[in-house]
């Protein structure tokens, strides 16, 4: 409570809250902070990135058994957050569907709006070493963070890296892994040397360089584990790249159609499906066009701006 009051006083010391018609907040401290200032705010929009209770099935499947004890507290906490807001925006369909069903008494407050990709256009050229393979182009791209630990490493990062390894091992295609270093690879996969066509190029690239990495890729592999927003999928659609993902995408973005917007596979078949996709250009070209269509139709800044405009004017 002391921390909450302190934050409120700091905000009021340099902002006149009454000058703002709408405030956006995320769960936990931000929405609680907004609640202490709510008498001075018109519209409060809660950004529901996920609800932990909604991911119980996935988390139990991955061995996070402690989540069973957090189910009821998560339900209660998120109900309080929604009650503290004027509207609650879920950024994926799984969270939206769960919230509408679990919180039927406030279902009219819950909306679904997929987020746009947050791209920062840098002015001028950024001096940054770009790996030779990026300039060469035509590679398969995957992004995963082997530097993390715990459940994320075990159930997402490591299996994703294994897919890229096996694809490189079984084919002559160049495969690029972004988001991890060679030292992190050796820590996670001791004794397993990456094949010569698996290029682990590191992390921390500028947005301009990341755009080039995507632009020069032939196919993006983006497996999804949990039923919440995937930033990697969002990036791939933003850059309009042919993308193969896993069946979880049908729960978080059911509007995305198989073989039109993305290629929907599963963990057991994703390597074989990737190889078949790389054998021809027709489906890849269709997926590239579909990715651009999907981003503009379901995720664009224009769409988000229109939704916010309606909320403010109501």
JOVENUR-V579166 format. One record per residue. SS is DSSP state (H for helix, E for strand, L for the rest). BURIAL is 1 if it has 16 or more other ideal C-beta (glycine too) atoms within 10 Angstrom, else 0. Layout:
BEGIN
SS&BURIAL, SS&BURIAL
END
This chain:
BEGIN
L&0, H&0, H&0, H&0, H&0, H&0, H&1, H&1, H&0, H&0, H&0, H&0, H&0, H&0, L&0, L&0, H&0, H&0, H&0, L&0, L&0, E&0, E&1, E&0, E&1, E&0, L&1, L&0, H&0, H&1, H&1, H&1, H&1, H&1, H&1, H&1, L&1, H&1, H&0, H&0, L&1, L&0, E&1, E&1, E&1, E&1, E&1, E&1, L&0, L&1, L&1, H&1, H&1, H&1, H&1, H&1, H&0, H&1, H&1, H&0, H&0, L&1, L&0, L&1, L&0, L&0, H&1, H&0, H&0, H&0, H&0, H&0, H&0, H&1, H&1, H&0, H&1, H&1, H&1, H&0, H&1, H&1, H&0, L&1, L&1, L&1, E&1, E&1, E&1, E&1, L&1, L&1, H&1, H&1, H&1, H&1, H&1, H&1, H&1, H&1, H&0, H&1, L&1, H&0, H&0, H&0, H&0, H&0, H&1, E&1, E&1, E&1, L&1, L&1, L&1, L&1, L&1, L&0, L&0, L&0, L&0, L&0, L&0, L&0, L&0, L&0, L&0, L&0, L&0, L&0, L&1, H&0, H&1, H&1, H&0, H&0, L&0, L&0, E&1, E&1, E&1, E&1, E&1, L&1, L&1, L&1, L&0, L&1, L&0, H&0, H&1, H&0, H&1, H&0, H&1, H&1, H&1, H&0, H&0, H&1, H&1, H&1, H&1, H&1, H&1, H&1, H&1, H&1, H&0, H&0, L&1, L&0, L&1, L&1, E&1, E&1, E&1, E&1, L&1, E&1, L&1, H&0, H&0, H&1, H&1, H&0, H&0, H&1, L&0, L&0, L&0, L&0, L&0, L&1, L&1, L&0, L&1, E&1, E&1, E&1, E&1, E&1, L&0, L&0, L&1, L&0, H&0, H&1, H&1, H&1, H&1, H&1, H&1, H&1, H&0, L&1, E&1, E&1, E&1, E&1, E&1, E&1, L&1, L&1, L&1, L&1, L&1, L&1, L&1, L&1, H&0, H&1, H&1, H&1, H&1, H&1, H&1, H&1, L&1, L&1, L&1, L&1, E&1, E&1, E&1, E&1, L&0, L&1, H&1, H&1, H&1, H&1, L&1, L&0, L&0, L&1, L&0, E&0, L&0, L&0, L&1, E&1, E&1, E&1, E&1, L&0, L&0, L&0, L&0, H&1, H&1, H&0, H&1, H&1, H&0, H&0, H&1, H&1, L&0, L&0, L&0, H&0, H&1, H&1, H&0, H&0, H&1, H&1, H&0, H&1, H&1, H&1, H&0, H&1, H&1, H&0, H&0, H&0, H&1, L&1, H&0, H&0, H&1, H&0, H&0, H&0, H&1, H&1, H&0, H&0, H&1, H&0, H&0, L&0
END
